[in-house]
Amino acid sequence: MDPNLLKKLNAERQARRAAILVTDLGDGRDRLVREGDAVSGELGAALQKVFRSGKSGTIEAEGRNFFLNAHLPPPRLVAIGAVHISQALAPMARIAGFDIEIIDPRTAFATEARFPDVPLFAEWPEDVLKRRPFDAYTGVAALTHDPKIDDFALKSALKTGCFYIGALGSRKTHAKRVERLTAMGVTAEEIGRIHSPIGINISAASPAEIAVAVLAEIIAAFRSRGMAAETTEKAA
C-alpha cells in the first residue's frame, strides 16, 4: 500500500471516522473513500452497503472488480444514567457488539458493584465529554429523568450527529424537554432526531424489557445509517 494512503487511513481510524480502502483488482490501484464522500453509480451503492454492514469483500461494479476493505470504528453506546435499565442494557449491548459506557455523577448509583467490568464515569457529562467526545459512531441513551444530567448530553449528541439519540420519559416529559433544549439553542429539526419515548414499542414493563426495546432501536438506527439520504437521492 502507498505509505501516504496508509497514513490517511490511520488518521481516519484514530479519529473514529469510517473509511473503505477500494482496490481495483484489474490494475491493483488503491484509493481511500471516507464515509460521506460522493461516489456515484454501482460502486457508490456498493460502498453504502459496506459502510452500513462493515463487511469487507469483492464486488463487481461498472464492469470491473473491486475489493472493498472496510475500516469502521467500533460502535459505542453511552448510557447517561447508572439506573436499572442501564444494568440490563450493558451486558446486552456488549453481546450485540457495542462498546458500552455509563456516565452518572450520582456516586450512590455509579458504583462498580452495580456495573462490574463496565467503563463507568461518576462525573457530570460535560466533564466527561471534554475528554471523550461523542462522534457519529456513538449512540446515546439518556435515562436519568434528571434534566441537569440528561440535557447537556442530549444537546451534545444532537450537535455531534450521533447515529442514535434516545431519551427516557413520557410524551409530557418530552414536551418539557423540547422547551428546555430549544432555549439552549437546539433547532426543531435537531430535536426531531430524539427517540422519545425511548425504545421500540413492545409494551415493555420491566427494566430488562425496556433495555431490550432500547437496544433493538439502537441496532436499527445503526444499520440504517445513510439510508434516508440514499432514498432522497433516488427520489430526486
N, C-alpha and C positions, 0 to 999 in steps of 0.2 A: 504494500500500500504506500502511496505517496506520503512522505512524512508530514507535509503541510495538511493533507487531508486527515491524517491521524490526529494531528494537533487540534484541528477544528472539531473532530468527533469527540475527543476527550474533553474539550471545552464545553460542548453541549451536555455531555454526561455529567460533568462536575456541576453544571448549573441546573441540573434536573430538568432538562429540556429534551424532548423526544427527537430522534433523527433516524434516518434509514440510509445505510450505505447501499447505493444502487450500482451493481456491477453488470455491464453489458457482456454477456457470455460469448458474444461474437468476436469482439475485439479486445476484451479484457479491461476496458476503461471503467474507472470508478467515478462516482460523484456522490456528494452528500446532499440529501434532501431533508430539510428541517420541517417539523410539523407546522403547517400554516403556509409553507411555500406553495406557490401556484404551479401546478403541473397538470396539464390538460390530457384529454384522451384516455385511452385504455390504461396507460401507465399511471396516470393520475388516480383513476378509480381503484387500481390495484394497491397503490400506496395508501389510500384512505383506509382500505380494509386492513392492511397490515398495521397502520397506526392504531386502529381500534383493537385488533386482536393481539398484537405484539409478537406474532408468529412469523419467523423468517421462512423464506422458501423461494423456489424458482417459479417465475410466471412468464407467460408469453403476451406481448403487447406490441401492436403495430408491426407484426411480422418478425419480431426479434425476441430473443430470450434474455431474461434478466434474473439475477439473484438479488433478492431484497433482504438485506441483513438488518433486522430491526434492533434498535437500541432505545428502549423506553425506560424511563425512571420507574422504580417500584412504586406502585400506588400507595399513598399514605392516607390514613384516616385519623383525624384528630377529633376526639370527643371532648367537648367543653362541658365538664361536669363529671366528678367521680361519684356517680349515682348508681342505683341498682341496674338500670338499663345498660350502663357502661360496663358493669361487671359481667353481664351476659354477652354484650357486644364484643368485648375484647377477644375472647378465645374464638368466637365465630369468625371475626374479621381475619384473624391470623390464618385460620384454616382456609379461608377464601383467597388468601394471597395478599392481604393488605398489611402494611406496617401500621401498627396501631399505637397511639399515644394518648395520654389523658392530661388535661390541664384543668386545675381547680385550685384556687387559692385557699380553700377551706381545708385546713390541715386535719380537721377531725374526719373528713371524708377521704382525702387524698393520702392514703396510707398504703404501704407495701403489703400489709396483711390483707387488705381488701383487693389489691391489684398486684399479685405476685408475678414477677417476670414481665411486667408491662412498663415501658418508659412513662414515668409519672412526674409531672411538674406541679408542685404545690405553690404556684405563683399566679399572679394576675396574667391574663392572656397578653396584655400589651407589653409586659416584660419578657415573656417567653418569645413572642413574635419578633422581637428585636434580634434575637439570636437564631431563631428557627422560623423564618417567614413562610407563609403559605405560598403555594405555586399551583400551576394548572393541573398537576398530578396529585393534588391534595383534596380530599373530601372532608367537610366539616359538619359535625353534628352538635348543635347547641342544645344541651339537655338539662341545664340547671334551673330554668324558670326564673332566674335572677338577672334582671336587665344589667346590673352593674358588672356581671361576669360575661353574659352572652353577647350583649350588643356590640362591644368593641370587636369581638372575634367575628361576628357576622359582617360588620362593615368591612373589616379587613379581607374576609373571604370574598365578598362581592367585588371589592376593588381589585383584588388579585386575579379573579377569574378562576376560582377553584371549580373543579369539574362537578362537585356536588356540594350543596349547602342546604341543610335541613335544620329545623328548629321545633322543639317540643312545645306543645301548647294548643289550646282550643282556638277556634276562629276569632273569638272575642279577644283572647290574649294576643293573637297575632295582629289584630287591628290596632291595638295599643302599641305593639312593636313597630308596626309600619309608621305610626306617628312619630315615634322616637327616632327611627332611622332616617326619616325624611328631615327631621330637624337637625340631624347630624350631616346632612348634605348628600344622602344616598338618593339616587333617582328612582322613580317609579319602575322603570324598566329593570334596573338592577334588583330592586326588592322583589320583583316578579319571579326571580330565579330561586327564591327561597321555597323549599318544600315544607309547607306547614298547613295542616298538621303533618308531622314528620312520619315517614314510612308509608308503604303501600297499604291499602285498606284490606286487612284480613280479619277485622274485628278483634284485634289483639287486646288482651286484657292484662296479662302479667308482664313484668319487666322483660322476661325472656322472650315472650311472644312479640313484644314491641321491638326488641332487638332484632328478631328475625325480619320483621317488616321493614325496619330501617336498613338493614344490610341488603335486602332484596332491592330496595330503591337505589341504594348506592351502587350496586353492581350494574343495574340497568342504566344509570347515568354514566358510569364509566365506559360501558361497552357501546354506548350510543353517541360518544363524543364525535362532533363534526357532522353528524347525520342531518341535523337541521339545516346547516349551511349547504350541504350537498343537495338536499331536496329543493332548497330555494334556487340553486343554480340550474337544476333540471327544469324547474317551472319557468324560469326566465328564458 
